[in-house]
Amino acid sequence: MEKYKISIIDSFSDWEKLSQAWNELLIKASSQTIFLTWEWLFSWAEIYLSRDRQLFIVTVSQDGELLGVAPWYIDRTSSSFFSLREIAFLGSPEADSDYLDVIIIKGKEKKVTQCIYDFLFTEGSSFWDCFSLRDIPAESLFLLHFLEKIEEAGKYAEIGWGSFCPSIALPGTNEAFLAGLSSHHRMHIRRYRRMIGKEENLKHHCFLGSESETSLDAFLSFHRDKKGGGDERFFSLLKTFARKCRGKNWVQIDMLSAHEKPVAGFFHFRYRNVLHQYIMVTDKTFNPKVSIGNILVGLCIEKAISHGISSYDFLKGTEQFKFSWANGGRRSLTFFCPQRKIPPLIFTLGKFVKAAAKIMLR
C-alpha cells in the first residue's frame, strides 16, 4: 500500500481540477458545511486573495484517493520591525464564513492530522511563521488531534473563544415546532399573524435554484436601499458563488412584501438538509408594532419544515432575536501557534503586552 502523500496546491488552475474530488471528500467528512464547499471557497479566493495572500492548500492522499484537505492560504503582513507569514483559513476573515475546518474522511482524522502536522514542522516549515485559525468548530477532530501533537512536542499554542451560532433542531411538523416554543413566543406569533391578515397584505416569496440567482439582484438592491449602500466586493462574492453552484439549490432567497413592496429579505444557504440564515435585511420604517424580521423567520421555518429540513442555523451573532428562536447551537474557537523564529516571537510578545495592558487598565 502506498504511503500517505502530501501535496501543496498554490495555483487556481490546479485547485480547479480538484473541484469534484473536493466536494466528494466533503460528503464523506464530519465537517460538512456550505462554507467548506469548493464553490464557496474558490469564489471567496477569486474575490479576496490578493498579492499579499498566497494559496497554501495542503492535501493528503493514498493510492490516488483524496483523504484530507487543509483549505488554507498564507497571509503576508509587514511592519517597520518584521514581516510575518500567517497560515489562515480560506473564507476568512472577510465574508464571515462559519465552521471552517480541515476536511478529512471519517475514520482517518488522526492519521491525516499527523501527516499534516509532520509536514508543517519539517519540510513545510519554511513556508510559514505562525498558524492562526479563526472560527474552527470546538468539536473539530483535526483541532483535537493537532493539539495532542502540539502538547506531545511541548510547543506553544493559544486557544481562544470564537463565535457562537444559535440554531433550531426542526421537528417533523409545524404543530410540534410551535408546541416547543414558550407560551410567550407562541402568543407573539399568533398576534403577528392576526395583524398581518387584517392590515398589511403581506406575501412571502421563496426563490430556490435558478430562481434564487435571478432574485439575487433584487435582494441586493433592497440591501443597498435599506443599508445605505454596501460592500460591492462582498456582493460580487455572492453573485460568483450563485453562478458556480447553479443547479444545486444551495442558495435560497426569501422576500416578504407588503402591497407588492419588499419589507424584509433573507439570503439563505441550503446544504445537507440544513437552512443557514446568512444575511437579513429589513425595512425599519415598516409597521413599528411588529417585528417584521421575526415574522419572516417564522414563515421560513414553516416552509423549511414542510420541505423536510432538519435544522435552521442562524450562524454567528449575538442578536437577541436569534436566541428567542434557538434551542441549540455550536461554539467555534480560535487557534494560534507560532514557530520558533524571530518574527512570530515579536508578534506573540506584542500580543502579551496588549493583554497585560488590558489587565492593568481594568
N, C-alpha and C positions, 0 to 999 in steps of 0.2 A: 504494500500500500504506500502511495506517495506521501511524503511528509507534508505538513501544513506549509502553504506558500503565502508569503506576504508580498503584496504589490502596492504601489503608490499610483493613484490617478491624479494627475496635475494639469490635465487639459480637458476642455469642454468636449472635444471630439471623442476622446477615449471614454469619457463619462457617458456621453450619449449612447455609445454602443452597449452600455451596461444597463440601459433602462428596463428592459424586460426582466433580466435576471435580478435586478434590484428589487422590483415590486414582487416578484415571485418569492424572494427571500423574506421580504417584509411579512407576507401572509403566513410564513412558517415561523415567525419570531414571536416572542412575548410582547415586544414593544410595537404593537400595531396602532398606528395613528396617521391621520392625514398629513401631519407635519413632517413625517419621515418618508413620504412617497417621493419617488424620483421626480414627478411632475412639480411638486411644491418646491423642493429644494433646488432643482435646476432653474425654475422660474425665479426664485429668490436670488440665486447666484448671478443670473443674467442681469438683474437689476442692481444688485448691491455689491457684487465683487468688483473691486477697483484695483488700481495699480499697487496699492499697499496691502492688498489681500490676495493670497495665492491658494488655489485648491490644494488640499492635502488629504485626499480621501484614501484611507487605508483599508485594503480588502484582504480577507483571509479565505483561502480556498484549499481544497484537497481533491485530487483526482478529477480536476476540472469542475468541481461543484463549488459554488459560492456559499461559504458558511458564515461569513461575517463582513459587515461594512461599517467603518467608522466615518460618518459624514462630517468631515472637518475642513477647516481652512486655516491658514496661518495669517494672522493679523500683525502687520509690522507697524510699530509706533516708535517715534523718535523724540528725544528731548535734548536739551543742551548738555545733559550728563550721560545719557546712554540711549541705545536703541534696543528694542525688545521684540522678539518674535513669539507670539502667543497663539497656541492652538485653541480654536473655538469651534463651536457647532455651526455648520451651515444653517441658515434660518434664524440666526441671532446676531446682534441684538435687535436689529430692525424687524418690524412686522410682528413682533410678539408671538413667535411660534412657541407652542407648549409641548411638553412630553418629549423633548429631544433626547436621543439616546443612541448608543451603538446598536446596530441591528445584527442580531445573532440568531441562528437557527436554534430552536428549542432543543435542549439536551446537550448543547455544545458550548454553553455560555462560559464555563470555567476554563476550558481548554483554549477557546478563541481569545478570551481576555488575556490569558497568559501569553499567547503568541504576540498580541498587540503590545502588552507591557514589555516583553523581552525586546521587541523591535525598537520601541521608543527609547529605551535606555541603553541600547547598544548601537547598531549601525544607523538607527534613525535619530540618534541624539543630536546630530549636527544640524538638523532641520529646525529645532525649536529651543526656546529658552524657558517658557513656562506653559502650563496646561491650565486653561480656565474654562470650565464648562458651566453654562447657565441653564436653569430650568430642566435639569435631568431628574426624572422621577425618583422619589425616595426609595421606591421598591425596585429600582434598576438592578438587575443581576450583574450587568457589566460593572456598575459602580461598586457593588458588594465585593466582587472578586478582585477588582483593581485595587481597592482599599486594603484587601488582605495582602496583596503583593507589596504594596507600599509599606505596610506595617512590618511584614517579614524582613524587608530590606532596611528598615529603620530610617526611611526617608520622611521628609517633612511634607505635610499636606493640610489644607484647611477645608472644612465643610461648613457651609452656612445655609441659612434659610433662603429658599427661593420664593415661589409663588404658591397660592392655593387656588385650585379650580373646583368650585362648587358644582355639583351635578345632581341629577334626579334619576333614580332607577325606576323605569316606567313599567307599570303592570299591564295586563292584557286588555283592560277596558278603562274607559273614562270614568265610569262609576267607581271602580276600585281606586283610581287615582284621586278623585275628589274625596273619597272616604278617608284617604291617608293624610289629607291636609287638616290643619287646625280649623275649628269651627269659625274662628275669626276670619281666616283666609277664605273659607267657603262662602261666608257671608258677603265679603267684598266682591268675589267673583260673580255671585248672583246679582248683587246690586249693580255692578258694571253692565252686566248683560241686559238688565231691565232698562237702564238708561240708554244703552246703545239702541235697543229695539224701538224705543219711543222717540228718540231725539236726533240721532246722528247719522242714520243711514250708512253705517259702516260696512265695508266689504273687505274680506280677506282674500288676497290673491297669492297663490303659491306657485312659483316657477321652478321647474326642475329640468336638468339636462339641457337640451338645446334652447329651451325657453329661458332658462336662467342666464345663459350667455347673452341673449337678446335683451333681457330685462336689466342686465347689469349696468348698462349706460344710464337707464332711468334711475336706478338706485343711487349711482354715483352722483348724478345731477341733483337728486334730493339731498344727498350728503353734503355736497358743496353749498347748496342753498341754506340748509339748516345749521351747518357748522361754520359758515362764513369762509368757505374755501376748503382746502385740504392738501394733503401731501400727494402730488401728482406722481411721484415715483412709486409710492405705495399703490395708488390706483392702477398704475401700469403693471405692477406685480399681480394684482387681482385679475386683470384682463389677460395677461400672459398665461397665468395658471388656468383660467377658464378655457382658453384655447387648447392648452396641452391636454386637458382631461376631458375634452369634448367626447360625448357619447358614454361617459362613465357615471353620470348622475352624482358627481361628487359636490357640485355647487347647487345650493337651493336659496333662492331669493324669495323672501316673504314681504309683501307690502300690504299695509292697511290704509284704505282710503275712506274719506268721508265726503259724500256728494261728489265722487269722482276725483277728489284731490288727495294726494298722499299725505298721511299724517304720521306714519311710523313705518320703518323698514328694517329688516334684519338680513344680514348676509350670513348664511349657514354653510358649514361643511357637513356633508353626509357621507360617512365612511364606516364600513364594517358594522352596520346596524346601530350606529351612534350619530346623533344630530348635535353638531357643535355650533353654539352661537358665537360667531366671531366678531361681527360688527352690529351695533344697534344705533339707530338714528331715529329721533322723534321730533315732532313739531311741538315745541314748548308753549306755543301760543294756543294750541288746541284746548278745548274744554278743561278748565282748571279743576273741575270737580272729579275728574277721573285720571287714573294713571294709564295713559294710552299705551305705554310700553308694556305694562303688566297685562293689559288686555291682549296684546299681540302674543306675548309669551304663552298665555293660556290657550289661545287659538292654535298656535304652533304645536303645543304639546298635545292637544286633542287630535290634530291631524297626524302627528308622529305616532301616537298610539294606534290610530286606525290603520297606519301603514306597517305596523309591527315593529317599530323602532324600540329598542330595548333601553336606551339611555339618552337623556338630554343633558348635554355638558355646556355649562356657561363659560368655560375656560377661565383664565386667570382674571382676578379682580376682586375687590372687596366691597363692591356696591351692595347696599343693603337689600335691594330687590332680589338679587340672586339668592341670598340666604333665606329669604322668605319662601322661596320655592324649593330649595335644595333639601335632599335627605341624605346627602353624602358628599364625597369629594376626594381629591387627590392632592398630595403635597409634593412640591418639587424642591430640589436642593441646588446649591452652587458648589463647585469643586475647584480648588486651586492647588496646583503642585508645581513648584519651581525646580529647575535643575541647579546643580552646584556650579554656577557661573556668576560672574560679577554683575551683569545687567539684571537678572532676576533677583539677586541678593539685594541690590539697591532698591528695586521695585518693592520687594517684600518688606524691607526696613521702612520704606515710606508708608506702607500700609499700617505697620506697627505704630509709627509716630502719629498718624491720623487717629488711630483707635485710642492711643494714650491721651491725646488732646481732648477727645470726646469725653473720656472718663474724668479728666481734670476739670473740664468746664461744666460738668453737671452739678 
